[in-house]
Amino acid sequence: MEFQKSYYIIEHISKLEIVSHEKLLSLDKNSYQLIQNFSNHDEAVAEMLRLLSDEQSVLKDKLANSK
């Protein structure tokens, strides 16, 4: 994998973000949590959509069970 062309899903300031390798290197190492890295932007976007969909399903279940 060419890390200079990689994209990462990170948790930064309490939200998920997709960032390039260059952007990741510019962040303070203690300011984010690395979730996963990808060889291209399209793969990162597809995984981000999946993660958000999973979170939405969990939230819907919690709301349904709280009634």
C-alpha positions in Angstrom: 0.0 0.0 0.0 1.3 3.4 -0.9 0.7 5.4 2.3 1.1 8.8 0.6 -2.0 7.9 -1.4 -3.9 6.4 1.5 -7.1 7.6 3.2 -8.1 7.0 6.8 -11.3 7.0 8.8 -10.6 8.6 12.1 -12.6 9.8 15.1 -11.6 13.5 15.6 -13.3 16.0 17.8 -16.1 13.4 18.6 -17.0 12.8 14.9 -15.9 10.4 12.2 -13.9 11.9 9.3 -12.1 10.7 6.2 -8.7 12.2 5.8 -5.8 11.9 3.4 -2.4 10.6 4.6 -1.0 14.2 4.4 -3.8 15.6 6.6 -3.4 12.8 9.1 0.3 13.6 9.5 -0.6 17.3 10.2 -2.9 16.4 13.1 -1.6 16.0 16.7 -1.3 12.3 17.3 -3.3 12.7 20.5 -6.2 14.5 18.8 -7.7 11.5 16.9 -8.3 7.8 17.0 -7.5 5.8 13.9 -10.4 3.6 12.9 -9.1 2.1 9.6 -6.9 2.9 6.5 -7.7 2.4 2.9 -5.8 2.4 -0.4 -8.1 4.9 -2.0 -10.8 7.4 -1.3 -13.7 5.4 -2.8 -13.0 2.5 -0.4 -12.9 4.9 2.6 -16.2 6.5 1.6 -17.9 3.1 1.2 -16.8 2.0 4.6 -17.8 5.3 6.2 -21.3 4.9 4.7 -21.5 1.4 6.1 -20.4 2.6 9.6 -22.9 5.4 9.6 -25.7 3.0 8.5 -24.8 0.6 11.3 -24.8 3.5 13.9 -28.2 4.6 12.5 -29.6 1.0 13.0 -28.3 0.8 16.5 -29.9 4.2 17.4 -33.2 3.2 15.8 -33.2 0.0 18.0 -32.4 2.0 21.1 -35.2 4.4 20.4 -37.7 1.6 19.7 -36.7 -0.2 22.9 -37.1 2.9 25.1 -40.8 3.3 24.4 
